[in-house]
Every structure is written in C-alpha cells, then in structure tokens.
C-alpha cells in the first residue's frame, strides 16, 4: 500500500500550526471511533481552514487515482498548541469507509513511520526510539525523537507519535513538545478506542517492547 501521498498532507499541516493564533473548539472525533480531549491549557487550532488548500496542492502532485483518493480521505480532527516556546499536538485519521479498504496490523508500521515524517518538514530530529504496546485489543506503534526547529539548535523539542488501527479508521496522535510538561500532558490524557476507556494515551511501558 502506498501511504506516502496522503501522509504528505500531515507534513504540510505542520507549517500552518506554527503561524495560527486563533483558538477554536476541537472537532468531534467520536465518528472515527475514538475520543481524546485536549489537556487543560491547550488551545485548539482550526486546521480545517487550511486543509482544503493543502489537499489541493497535494492532489496536483498525485500520480494515480488511488493517490488522489487517499489524499481526499485524510482528516485532521485534532490540532492544538500550548505554552511558550509553543508545543503542538495533532491527530491524523484515515477513515476506512472513505478510503475503500481496511488497513491491517501489517500496515501499521508503514502508516506510523510515514506519519512521523511530517514534523521533519520544519524540524531536525535525531536518535529516534521505537516501541509497541497494547491497549486492550488495539496495538499501538510509537516513536520518540529529540530535535529542534530547523536553524535553531538552541530550541530543544521532542517528537512523539503513536498510531493504531480502529474499527473505522487508522489514527495517529502526534506532539512536538517544547518542554517535558507538555510531553507528559500529551501522554497522560485519557483516551477511548472503539468504546474502551484507557486512563492515558502513552503508558510508562510504551517503549519496553520494540517493534519486530
């Protein structure tokens, strides 16, 4: 499966996140099969205003009808910023009903690794570490890396991205955190996956098991 074209949407979403200032309510995610509410102090960003233009640009670069369909189906139901220097978080979803096929566990590493390329459009990251963990019946693939905005080595950031397959969609949750508190807030927020409640998105054991 060629996942790169629609993941390019996630890559370009990162640039508007750096510039947006208006805080708007976070869109509902329940129709995708999960809930994740922004931690206190995080301000929602309206990526819906920029997403159509981003998709249009990517459509022009797509080489096949399948690639164009992938791009058209991508949704960004959550995006937010917090603090100074700013930290960012976002969620990307690929609804299976729109895409026309259901991803499986064997697709998850490629989906997750491709998604983690997004922040690298505006950040330099190195020394990534990977893990896998289970939340009920759902397998989660996770990456964490240290880095900084391009050209600003004095500004340390942490990239963390966790991805899973739900009944209705493949979903990745991502943060680019400017401090440890922001990272912990992203990790420690409760999440429901296909109706099952979990007290935190990223448990302490997340990196104990490495991907095979």
N, C-alpha and C positions, 0 to 999 in steps of 0.2 A: 504494500500500500504506500502511495506517495503522499506523505503528510506535509511536506515542506511548503507547498503553496499556501495552504490555509494558516500554517503557523507563521508565515510572513506577516499576516495581519497582526498577530501578537507582537512581533518585532516592532512594527511601526506604531502600535498603540503606545509604546513607551515614551516616544517623543512628546506627544500632547500631555502626558502625565506631568512632565517637568514644567509645563507652562500654565496649565489650567489652575485657576484660583477659585472658581465658583463651586460652592458646596451644594449638592443636590441629594435628595433621598436615594438610597441604594435600591436598585431594581429588585423585584422578587426573583428568587431562584427556585422556588418550590416546584415549578413546572418542569424543571430539569432533574428533579429527584434529590435535591439537597438544600439545606439551609446553612448559612454561615453569616452571622450578624457582625457588623463592624465593631471592633473593640471601642470602648469609650475614648473619646478624644480624636478619633479618626474621622476625616471629612470626606464624604463621597464626592467623586468626580464624574461629571457627565461625559463619558466617552461616546455615548450614543450620538452626540453632535458631530464627532469627527470620524466615527466608524464608517459611515457610508462613503466618504471620500477616500478613506484608506482602502476600503474594499474595491472601489472603482479603479484605483491605481494598480492594485494587485490583479484585478481582472484583466487589465490591459497587458499584463506580463504573462498571464496564464497561457499555456500551450495547448491544452486539451479541454474538452467539455467537463471532464471529471474534475480537473483542477478548478475550473470556474465554479463548479457546484460546491466543492469543498470550501472555497473562499466565501461563497454566498451563505453557507450554513453556520459559520463561526459566530458565536455570541460572546460578548464580554459583559456578564451580568453584574460583576462587582469590580469597582476600581476606587481607590481612596488614597489619601495622603495624610501625613501626620508629622508634627514636630518641625524642628529646625536644628541642623540641616534636615530637609524633608525625607521621610521614609515613604515608600509606596507599596501598595498591595493591589492585586488584581486576580480575577478568576476568568479563565477561558473555557468555553464549553463547545463541544461538537454534538448537537442533538442527532441521534441516530435516525429519527423519523425524517428529518430534513436530508441527511446525508445519504440515506437509502441503504445502508448496511450497518451492522453492529460490529464494533471492534471487539476483540478478544484479548485475553491476558497476554498472548504472544505479541500483540500490537502495542502493549502498554509501554515497554522501554523506548520504542521509537517515538511514540507520541510524546512521552515525557521529555526525552532528550532533545527532541526538536523544539518543544516549548521553551526549554531553558536557554535556547539560543537568543530569545527575544531581547532580554536586557543587555546583551553584549553589543547591540547596536549603539548604545550610548555609554556603556561601562566596560572597563577592563577587569576581568576576573581570572583567578588562577587557583591552583591546588584544590580542585573540586573533590568532594567526597560524596559517596552514594550509599543509599540504603533501601531496604524494602521492609515493610511491616504490614500486618493485617489489622483491619478494623472490622470485626465481625466477619462477614463473608467477602469483604472488599479488600483487595490487595492494593497497597499504596507504594508507589515508587517515588523516591525523594533524592534531591541533590542540594548540597550546600557548598558555596564557594565564597572566598574573600576577594574584595576588589575595590575599585574606586571609579568615579566618573572619568571618562577619557580626558587626559590632560590635567587631572587634579589628583595626584597621588597623595596629597595631604588630607584627602577626604575619604576615610575608610567606610566601606559598605559591605554588607553581607547579602548575597543572593541565596534565597531558599525557595524551592519549588517542589510541590507534592502533587502527584497525579493519580487518578483512579478511574475505573470504569463503573458507571452506574447503570441502572436498567435502561434509562432513557438517553444517556449522554456520556461521553468521555469528558472529564473535567480536570483542569489543573488550577491549583491555588498557588500564587507566587507573591513573594515580597522581595523588595530591595530595601533593606533596613539600614538606616544611618546610625543606629545605636542598638545596644543589646536589649534595652527595654522594649523597643519596637519589635524586634525579632521575637521576643518572648510573648508579646501581646498577640502577634500573628499566630504563633504556635499554640498558645494556650486557650484560644477561643473555642467554644463548643461548636460541634457540627452534627448535623443529621445526614445520613446517607441512606437513601431509599427507606426512610422512616425510622432507621435505627439511630439512637442518640449516642454520642460519644462526647465526653467532657472536654476533650482537647483535640485539635486537628493533628498536631505533631507530638506524640508522647516521647518521654525520655529515652525509650528503647528504639527510636526510629532508625538509628544508624547501627544497631547491633548486628543486623543481618545484611550482608552485601548481596547485590543482585547477582544471579548466576549467569 
